[in-house]
């Protein structure tokens, strides 16, 4: 997804790119046609950028857009930048009690919740999580919250320990 040899067809971005696709922050300025967020709002960001014209984008499934781009990967800047310029549809307001650290995890946790829901696994069933890096640990926690038994597979000792702490077998 990181455009090295030629600019991204949708965004025009090309390396060097400021990385970081899981982020949250405070809105410091809005464009004239933006009405869903205002200056001072605390937001989490969805990193998916679609063309907004294809059938996938129009149906709300931008991740399937043939030209899909991602904030901090195939966009000019990402979460490691001091400021990012994003589309309003990428912003989700955070309640005051949700920290920015937790807000940055909204998108990857949402992806794991969606995966568990789509799998139609019932509570008390057993699932496997292969790899317990950050997203694997999130999937493990979502499955546990849903009442599933989780068997985790992980070669790295420290990650194995974390998986066991999170309730994996």
C-alpha positions, 0 to 999 in steps of 0.5 A, a space after each residue: 500500500 505504500 507507493 514507492 515507484 509512482 504516486 498513489 492513483 487516488 491520493 497522489 502520495 508517494 514516499 516519503 510518507 509520514 506513517 501512522 494509521 491508528 490515531 486520535 486527536 483534537 480538531 484544530 480547524 475545519 473546512 467551510 463545508 464540514 458540519 459533522 465536527 467542529 474545532 475543539 472536538 476530540 476524534 478518533 480517525 478511520 484510516 480508510 480513504 476511498 474514491 467516493 464514486 465507485 459502487 463500494 464507496 457509495 455502499 459504505 464499503 470503502 475498504 473494497 474501493 479499487 483505488 483504496 488508500 490509507 491514512 499514514 500509508 498511502 496518504 501524504 501524512 499520518 499519525 506521526 505528523 504534528 497535524 493531519 488533514 483528513 476528510 470529515 467522514 473519517 472522524 468519529 467523535 470521542 466522548 470526554 471519558 475516552 482517552 486519546 490512547 484508547 481513541 487510537 485503538 478504536 479502529 483496530 478494535 472495531 476491525 476485530 469486533 467485525 471479524 468476530 461478528 461476521 464469523 458467527 461464532 457462538 459463546 462457549 465455542 473455541 476459536 484460534 488466534 494465530 499471532 498475538 501481536 497487537 491486533 491478535 491480542 485485540 481479537 483475543 480480548 474481543 473473543 473472550 468478552 464474547 464468551 469464547 474459549 481462545 487458543 492462541 498460537 505464538 512463537 515469541 515468548 513475550 507475546 505468549 505471556 501476554 496472550 496468557 495474561 489476556 486469557 488465552 489457552 
